[in-house]
C-alpha cells in the first residue's frame, strides 16, 4: 500500500498524495523524514498546490527513481554561481505534457514557480522559468515591459547611455 | 475521481500570455533575484540580454551581472565549475555571440593566433590594464585576430614578434588597454594594430546590415612596433588628434572607411 502524505494549503484545503509524488519536493522529503505526515504549506494557495501536485504526480509516474540521479545533479547545478543551462527532459511525451502544462497566463506561472522554488522542485522551476524566457525572446524592451507590466524607471539620459554602452555589439547601429 | 476532475478543471487555465488577470497578484517582480537570473541565463546575449538590460534598473543589474560572464582563470582548482576556463581559447570556443569574458588578473596568459568570429567582449579583471597580460609568442602571427565586432577593455596585449591585434572585419573597440610590441632587431615587422578590412565600395548600400568595419581606440597606451596602426585594406586613420609631451605622445584616432 502506497504511503500517503497530507498537504494542507494556505487556505486550509487538504490534499492526500502518495509519498513518491510528494517527494518530488526535496523540502517535503526532508520534513517527512523526521516529522509527521501532515505538512502545512501556509504560503501556497490551494489553486497553486493543485497544479503543483498534478505536475509531481505526472513526473513521479515517469521517473521510477525520482530521487537519486536528479537530486545529485540538481545539487551540483544549484551550487554553481556561474552560468547554468537547463537540462532538457528526455522523454518526448513528457516534454509534450510539460508544454501543455505551462500554457498559463504569466501570473499563474509566477505563482507556480514561487511555490516550486519554496518546495524545491528543481525540474518544475526550470520548466516554468524557461517558459518565461521564451516569452521574452526576440522582444524589444518596450514590448517586454508591456507584457509583464513593468514600469520603465530609466531616465531618457540613462536609457540613451545604456544603448550607447551596448552598441558595440550591434553591427547595424 | 471527484478530486481528479477538480484538479483537471483547476489546472487547465488557457489564457493568452499577455493577459494579466485581476485575481492573482503575482507579477514578475515577485520573482527573487535567483529566479530572474535563471530566466536570463536561457536567453542569448544578442539580442535578448541587451533588450532586457533596457527594461528597468533591476533587470539591468541582473542581466549585466558578472555572474553571467565566462571567466578565464589560469589556475583552475575546480575544473568542473561551469563557465570557468583555463585559457582564453577555450572560453572563446564556448562563448555565445554577445557573451562577455572576464580574464583574471595574471601576467602569463597566452594568446597566440586566437581567432574571434563572433561578437564578444573581453574584459581584464584587474584594477589596471597592466594586471592582465596576454602574451603572443614569437612564431605566431598575432595574439588576437578579429573577424567580428568586438570590444576589449582593461587588458595588456604583448607580442614578441608579430601583431597584437589583427583586425579583419567588424567594428573593433579598444578601450583602456595597453598594446606592446617587444623591442628586438626585427621589430619593424611588429604592429600593435593591423587592419586588413576591405569593404567593396560599389555595394555599400546593400551591405547595410553588416554595418561598416572600423576600429575605435580610446585611453590606450601603445608601445613599440614600426607604426602604431597599419592598414592594408581600404580603412584609413581618421580624426587623429595628438598632443606631444616630452616623453610620449597622446593621441586619439579612429580607423574607418575612406570617406568618399
Interface residues (C-beta under 8 A of the other chain):
Chain A: X47 X50 X51 X53 X54 X80 X81 X82 X83 X84 X85 X86 X101 X103 X104 X105 X106 X107 X108 X110 X111 X113 X114 X117 X125 X126 X129 X130 X132 X133 X134 X135 X136 X137 X138 X139 X140 X141 X144 X145 X146 X147 X148 X149 X150 X151 X152 X153 X154 X159 X162 X163 X166 X168 X169 X170 X171 X172 X173
Chain B: X6 X7 X10 X11 X13 X14 X15 X16 X17 X18 X19 X20 X21 X23 X24 X25 X26 X27 X28 X29 X30 X31 X32 X34 X35 X38 X39 X40 X41 X42 X43 X44 X45 X46 X47 X48 X50 X51 X52 X53 X54 X55 X56 X57 X59 X60 X67 X68 X70 X71 X81 X82 X83 X84 X98 X119 X121 X149 X150 X151 X170 X171 X173 X208 X209 X210 X211
